[in-house]
Amino acid sequence: MRWALLSDPVPHPGWWNMALDRALLDEAARTGKGYLRLYRWEPWCLSFGCHEPARRRYDRTRIDRLKLDTVRRPTGGRAVWHARELTYAVAAPTGRLGSLRESCTAIHAALAAAVEALGAPTTLAPSIRPSEPGAGACFANPAGGEVLVGGRKLVGSAQLRRARAFLQHGSLLLEDDQSLVAELAGGAPTPLGITLREAVGRGVTFDQAAESIVTAAMSRWGGYWDRATAAMDDLVGRHAALFQDPAWTWRR
């Protein structure tokens, strides 16, 4: 198995990030190669799951008034506020990390090992029935296999599978909780999840967290690793129009 690593020091808008992740799914199916991407967001952004009823659940008038950037992900799950965090994406041929459950476990186990190397003891959430798309913020409740510290969610993830490849991406909270998501849904600004700062008792930079994840992934997934050389803007262009379209973002 060959892996390409994309650790991007430059933050990008939500539409750019989602377009590239979607293109990496295409590339994994086309080339048979796996991709690990680590990245950030600018401006900070509210993302909705592919099937989430965002128009019904979130206050669009307030979102517009606050000038918050929004995007709809290609994967499922529920809303996430992307601010001071590390976002990861894994795109690989179907079966390379096993079944849906096996691949989720392999990815979460690597993330848990990375967090433990940074100083926080972790557990993986037990398998439970997935929450409905409109049931609240991503970090309100852990899903099966997600990374927990002290019973609170540290990493939220979602996966999209096609016949030949899958894409899984998710957020590792470095500094910010998800209270804004609860507020935009009409509730009190309740802290959701746990941040890496809380978990380890100190600040952890994006670069430090990224290095730990890369080390854990290389050790656990094996194969041959190199830096990605494809022109990212060319890949982004394949799906840019979709993820920039408000009709897609607010389609339900």
VEXDREN-2710 file (C-alpha; in Angstrom, 1 decimal):
% VEXDREN-2710
k/r/px/py/pz
1/MET/0.0/0.0/0.0
2/ARG/1.3/3.4/-1.0
3/TRP/0.3/6.5/1.1
4/ALA/0.6/10.1/0.2
5/LEU/0.8/12.7/3.0
6/LEU/-0.6/16.2/2.7
7/SER/0.1/18.3/5.8
8/ASP/-0.9/21.7/4.8
9/PRO/0.5/24.7/6.8
10/VAL/-1.9/27.2/5.0
11/PRO/-5.5/27.3/6.2
12/HIS/-8.2/27.3/3.5
13/PRO/-11.9/28.2/3.2
14/GLY/-14.5/25.5/3.9
15/TRP/-15.5/25.1/0.3
16/TRP/-11.8/24.6/-0.7
17/ASN/-11.2/22.0/2.0
18/MET/-14.3/20.0/1.1
19/ALA/-13.6/20.1/-2.6
20/LEU/-10.1/18.8/-2.0
21/ASP/-11.3/16.0/0.3
22/ARG/-13.9/15.0/-2.3
23/ALA/-11.2/15.0/-5.0
24/LEU/-8.9/12.8/-2.9
25/LEU/-11.8/10.2/-2.8
26/ASP/-11.7/10.2/-6.6
27/GLU/-7.9/9.9/-6.6
28/ALA/-7.9/7.0/-4.2
29/ALA/-10.4/5.1/-6.5
30/ARG/-8.3/6.0/-9.6
31/THR/-4.8/5.4/-8.4
32/GLY/-5.2/2.8/-5.7
33/LYS/-3.2/5.0/-3.4
34/GLY/-4.2/6.1/0.1
35/TYR/-4.1/9.7/1.3
36/LEU/-3.7/11.3/4.7
37/ARG/-4.4/15.0/4.8
38/LEU/-4.1/17.3/7.9
39/TYR/-5.4/20.8/7.6
40/ARG/-7.0/24.0/9.0
41/TRP/-9.8/26.4/8.1
42/GLU/-9.8/30.2/7.3
43/PRO/-12.2/31.8/7.8
44/TRP/-13.5/29.6/10.6
45/CYS/-16.5/27.7/9.3
46/LEU/-19.7/25.9/10.3
47/SER/-20.1/22.7/8.4
48/PHE/-23.2/20.6/8.0
49/GLY/-23.4/16.8/7.4
50/CYS/-24.5/15.8/3.9
51/HIS/-28.0/14.8/5.0
52/GLU/-28.4/17.1/7.9
53/PRO/-31.6/19.3/7.9
54/ALA/-29.7/22.5/8.4
55/ARG/-32.5/24.9/7.2
56/ARG/-34.8/23.5/9.9
57/ARG/-32.3/23.2/12.7
58/TYR/-30.0/26.3/12.5
59/ASP/-30.7/30.0/12.6
60/ARG/-29.6/31.1/9.1
61/THR/-30.6/34.7/9.8
62/ARG/-28.2/34.8/12.8
63/ILE/-25.5/33.0/10.9
64/ASP/-25.7/35.6/8.1
65/ARG/-25.7/38.4/10.6
66/LEU/-22.6/37.0/12.3
67/LYS/-21.0/36.6/8.9
68/LEU/-20.2/33.0/9.6
69/ASP/-18.8/30.9/6.7
70/THR/-20.8/27.7/6.0
71/VAL/-20.3/24.6/3.9
72/ARG/-22.0/21.2/3.6
73/ARG/-19.7/18.2/3.8
74/PRO/-19.7/15.3/1.4
75/THR/-19.9/13.0/4.4
76/GLY/-22.7/12.5/6.9
77/GLY/-22.9/13.3/10.5
78/ARG/-23.9/16.6/12.2
79/ALA/-22.8/20.2/12.4
80/VAL/-19.2/21.1/13.4
81/TRP/-17.7/24.5/14.2
82/HIS/-14.2/24.5/12.6
83/ALA/-12.0/27.0/14.4
84/ARG/-8.9/26.2/16.5
85/GLU/-8.7/22.6/15.6
86/LEU/-6.8/20.0/13.4
87/THR/-8.9/18.4/10.7
88/TYR/-7.8/15.1/9.2
89/ALA/-8.9/13.3/6.1
90/VAL/-8.2/9.8/5.0
91/ALA/-9.0/8.6/1.5
92/ALA/-8.1/5.1/0.5
93/PRO/-9.3/2.2/-1.7
94/THR/-12.2/0.3/-0.2
95/GLY/-10.9/-2.7/1.7
96/ARG/-7.4/-1.4/2.3
97/LEU/-8.2/-0.8/6.0
98/GLY/-11.0/-3.4/6.0
99/SER/-14.8/-3.0/6.2
100/LEU/-16.6/0.2/7.2
101/ARG/-16.3/-0.7/10.9
102/GLU/-12.8/-2.0/10.6
103/SER/-11.6/1.1/8.7
104/CYS/-13.2/3.4/11.3
105/THR/-11.5/1.4/14.1
106/ALA/-8.1/1.6/12.4
107/ILE/-8.3/5.3/11.9
108/HIS/-9.6/6.1/15.4
109/ALA/-7.0/3.8/16.9
110/ALA/-4.2/5.7/15.2
111/LEU/-5.8/9.0/16.4
112/ALA/-6.0/7.7/19.9
113/ALA/-2.4/6.6/19.9
114/ALA/-1.4/10.1/18.7
115/VAL/-3.4/11.7/21.5
116/GLU/-1.9/9.4/24.1
117/ALA/1.6/10.2/22.8
118/LEU/0.8/13.8/23.5
119/GLY/-0.1/13.0/27.1
120/ALA/-3.8/12.2/27.4
121/PRO/-5.3/8.7/28.2
122/THR/-8.0/7.8/25.7
123/THR/-10.8/5.3/25.2
124/LEU/-12.9/4.5/22.1
125/ALA/-16.7/5.0/22.3
126/PRO/-18.7/1.8/22.3
127/SER/-20.7/0.9/19.2
128/ILE/-24.2/2.5/19.4
129/ARG/-27.0/3.2/16.9
130/PRO/-26.0/6.3/15.0
131/SER/-27.9/9.5/15.9
132/GLU/-30.3/11.0/13.4
133/PRO/-28.9/13.8/11.2
134/GLY/-31.0/16.4/13.0
135/ALA/-30.3/15.3/16.5
136/GLY/-27.8/18.0/17.4
137/ALA/-24.2/19.0/17.1
138/CYS/-21.5/16.4/16.2
139/PHE/-19.8/16.8/19.5
140/ALA/-22.9/16.5/21.6
141/ASN/-22.7/12.7/21.7
142/PRO/-20.0/10.1/20.8
143/ALA/-20.6/7.7/18.0
144/GLY/-19.2/4.2/17.9
145/GLY/-15.4/4.0/18.0
146/GLU/-14.8/7.8/18.3
147/VAL/-11.9/9.0/20.5
148/LEU/-12.9/10.0/24.0
149/VAL/-11.0/11.5/27.0
150/GLY/-12.7/11.2/30.3
151/GLY/-15.8/10.1/28.6
152/ARG/-16.0/13.3/26.5
153/LYS/-15.6/13.4/22.7
154/LEU/-12.2/14.7/21.5
155/VAL/-12.5/13.7/17.8
156/GLY/-15.6/13.7/15.7
157/SER/-15.6/11.8/12.4
158/ALA/-17.7/10.8/9.4
159/GLN/-17.2/8.5/6.5
160/LEU/-18.4/8.3/2.9
161/ARG/-17.9/5.0/1.0
162/ARG/-18.1/4.4/-2.7
163/ALA/-17.6/1.1/-4.6
164/ARG/-13.9/1.6/-5.0
165/ALA/-12.8/4.0/-2.3
166/PHE/-13.8/5.7/1.0
167/LEU/-13.3/9.1/2.5
168/GLN/-13.2/9.7/6.3
169/HIS/-12.6/13.0/7.8
170/GLY/-13.0/14.6/11.2
171/SER/-12.0/17.2/13.7
172/LEU/-9.5/17.1/16.6
173/LEU/-10.4/20.0/18.9
174/LEU/-7.2/21.8/19.9
175/GLU/-8.7/24.9/21.7
176/ASP/-12.4/25.5/21.0
177/ASP/-15.4/23.6/22.3
178/GLN/-18.6/23.4/20.2
179/SER/-20.8/25.7/22.2
180/LEU/-21.5/27.9/19.2
181/VAL/-23.3/25.0/17.4
182/ALA/-25.6/24.6/20.3
183/GLU/-26.4/28.3/20.4
184/LEU/-27.1/28.5/16.7
185/ALA/-29.6/25.6/17.1
186/GLY/-31.6/27.8/19.5
187/GLY/-30.2/26.4/22.8
188/ALA/-27.9/27.7/25.5
189/PRO/-24.2/28.0/24.5
190/THR/-23.3/24.8/26.2
191/PRO/-19.7/23.5/25.9
192/LEU/-19.6/20.2/23.9
193/GLY/-16.8/17.8/23.7
194/ILE/-13.3/18.2/25.2
195/THR/-10.4/20.1/23.8
196/LEU/-6.8/18.8/23.6
197/ARG/-5.7/21.6/25.8
198/GLU/-8.1/20.4/28.5
199/ALA/-7.1/16.8/27.9
200/VAL/-3.4/17.2/28.3
201/GLY/-3.3/20.3/30.5
202/ARG/-1.4/22.5/28.1
203/GLY/-1.6/24.0/24.7
204/VAL/-0.7/21.8/21.7
205/THR/0.0/23.4/18.4
206/PHE/-1.3/22.2/15.1
207/ASP/2.2/21.1/14.0
208/GLN/2.7/19.1/17.2
209/ALA/-0.6/17.3/16.8
210/ALA/0.0/16.7/13.1
211/GLU/3.4/15.2/13.8
212/SER/2.0/12.8/16.4
213/ILE/-0.8/11.7/14.0
214/VAL/1.6/11.1/11.1
215/THR/3.8/9.0/13.4
216/ALA/0.9/6.9/14.7
217/ALA/-0.6/6.4/11.2
218/MET/2.7/5.3/9.7
219/SER/3.3/2.9/12.5
220/ARG/-0.1/1.3/12.5
221/TRP/-1.1/1.3/8.8
222/GLY/2.3/0.4/7.4
223/GLY/3.0/0.7/3.7
224/TYR/5.2/3.2/1.8
225/TRP/4.8/6.9/2.5
226/ASP/5.7/10.0/0.5
227/ARG/4.7/13.6/0.2
228/ALA/1.8/14.3/-2.2
229/THR/3.0/16.0/-5.4
230/ALA/-0.3/16.6/-7.2
231/ALA/-1.3/20.2/-7.9
232/MET/-3.9/20.8/-5.2
233/ASP/-5.6/23.7/-7.0
234/ASP/-6.3/21.4/-10.0
235/LEU/-7.9/18.8/-7.7
236/VAL/-9.9/21.4/-5.9
237/GLY/-11.3/22.7/-9.2
238/ARG/-13.1/19.4/-9.9
239/HIS/-15.7/20.0/-7.1
240/ALA/-15.2/23.7/-6.2
241/ALA/-18.5/24.9/-7.8
242/LEU/-20.6/22.4/-5.8
243/PHE/-19.1/23.3/-2.4
244/GLN/-19.3/27.1/-3.1
245/ASP/-23.0/26.9/-4.1
246/PRO/-25.4/28.1/-1.3
247/ALA/-28.1/25.9/-2.9
248/TRP/-26.0/22.9/-1.9
249/THR/-25.1/24.2/1.5
250/TRP/-28.7/25.0/2.4
251/ARG/-30.4/22.3/0.3
252/ARG/-32.2/20.9/3.3
END
